[in-house]
């Protein structure tokens, strides 16, 4: 078993529907592939530098877990296919920092609440995403001239001469 540190970028719509459920979905994927999760906690919600899968904001989840290196291929495949996980980076770790353990324990408390999004942030909905995608698609006007086959052949012959 090897210790890994993974930062996952989660879809904010899933997080706002329920942080504990979104986190549980990720930790279930980890355990499904044989990982023993040491810590998993909400890192932060951030505006993305560029849209990822049409999303402009995301919530980071930082996880430390032990897994057999042979199990990481299946884990990565499933994370790549996940609709909740927008991106992730997985690296080897020497140990779990004590501060991470403390923050993980604090998040497990019943009193933990996900901070509300900043005031200047509009909550993105599925309808908003669809409208933005529709706005990005430009209507293209194409002029088509229909030429009879005999006319096209005559024009081609004239050009050759």
URNORCOR-V16180 format. One record per backbone hydrogen bond with DSSP energy under -0.5 kcal/mol. NH is the residue of the N-H (numbers start at 1). CO is the residue of the C=O. If there is no record, write none. Layout:
# URNORCOR-V16180
nh=NH co=CO
nh=NH co=CO
This chain:
# URNORCOR-V16180
nh=2 co=67
nh=4 co=65
nh=5 co=91
nh=6 co=63
nh=7 co=89
nh=8 co=6
nh=8 co=61
nh=9 co=87
nh=10 co=8
nh=10 co=59
nh=11 co=84
nh=12 co=57
nh=15 co=11
nh=16 co=12
nh=17 co=13
nh=18 co=14
nh=18 co=15
nh=22 co=18
nh=23 co=19
nh=24 co=20
nh=25 co=21
nh=26 co=22
nh=27 co=23
nh=28 co=24
nh=29 co=25
nh=30 co=26
nh=31 co=27
nh=32 co=28
nh=33 co=29
nh=33 co=30
nh=34 co=31
nh=35 co=30
nh=36 co=66
nh=37 co=35
nh=38 co=64
nh=39 co=64
nh=41 co=62
nh=43 co=60
nh=44 co=60
nh=46 co=58
nh=48 co=56
nh=52 co=55
nh=55 co=52
nh=58 co=46
nh=59 co=10
nh=60 co=44
nh=61 co=8
nh=62 co=41
nh=63 co=6
nh=63 co=61
nh=64 co=39
nh=65 co=4
nh=66 co=36
nh=67 co=2
nh=71 co=68
nh=72 co=69
nh=75 co=71
nh=76 co=72
nh=77 co=73
nh=78 co=74
nh=79 co=75
nh=80 co=76
nh=81 co=77
nh=82 co=78
nh=86 co=9
nh=86 co=84
nh=87 co=9
nh=89 co=7
nh=91 co=5
nh=93 co=3
nh=97 co=95
nh=100 co=97
nh=101 co=97
nh=102 co=98
nh=103 co=99
nh=104 co=100
nh=105 co=101
nh=106 co=102
nh=107 co=103
nh=108 co=104
nh=109 co=105
nh=109 co=106
nh=112 co=109
nh=121 co=118
nh=122 co=120
nh=124 co=122
nh=129 co=125
nh=130 co=126
nh=131 co=127
nh=132 co=128
nh=133 co=129
nh=134 co=130
nh=135 co=131
nh=136 co=132
nh=137 co=133
nh=138 co=136
nh=141 co=139
nh=142 co=140
nh=144 co=142
nh=146 co=144
nh=147 co=145
nh=152 co=148
nh=153 co=149
nh=154 co=150
nh=155 co=151
nh=156 co=152
nh=157 co=153
nh=158 co=154
nh=159 co=155
nh=160 co=156
nh=161 co=157
